[in-house]
Amino acid sequence: MEVLILLIFLGICFVGIALYFFVWTVRAGSLQHADRLALLPLREDAGPVEAKGSTTSEGKRGNGNDAHPV
């Protein structure tokens, strides 16, 4: 019977600690962007990522001299 009282006391302590850390996390605001981060993999890509210095038609400037960019 004494073990039951000890288990109830430990259970209440664990619930109290969990509530404390939940309130602390909410007040810190560390989960405010969780919804946006969860949906980020579903976002459509704007286009292919081009490497710096790529030679696409948008990347060239006028004379086509790639050795000395303008």
Rosetta blueprint (number, residue, H / E / L):
1 M L
2 E H
3 V H
4 L H
5 I H
6 L H
7 L H
8 I H
9 F H
10 L H
11 G H
12 I H
13 C H
14 F H
15 V H
16 G H
17 I H
18 A H
19 L H
20 Y H
21 F H
22 F H
23 V H
24 W H
25 T H
26 V H
27 R H
28 A H
29 G L
30 S L
31 L L
32 Q L
33 H L
34 A H
35 D H
36 R H
37 L H
38 A H
39 L H
40 L H
41 P H
42 L H
43 R L
44 E L
45 D L
46 A L
47 G L
48 P L
49 V L
50 E L
51 A L
52 K L
53 G L
54 S L
55 T L
56 T L
57 S L
58 E L
59 G L
60 K L
61 R L
62 G L
63 N L
64 G L
65 N L
66 D L
67 A L
68 H L
69 P L
70 V L
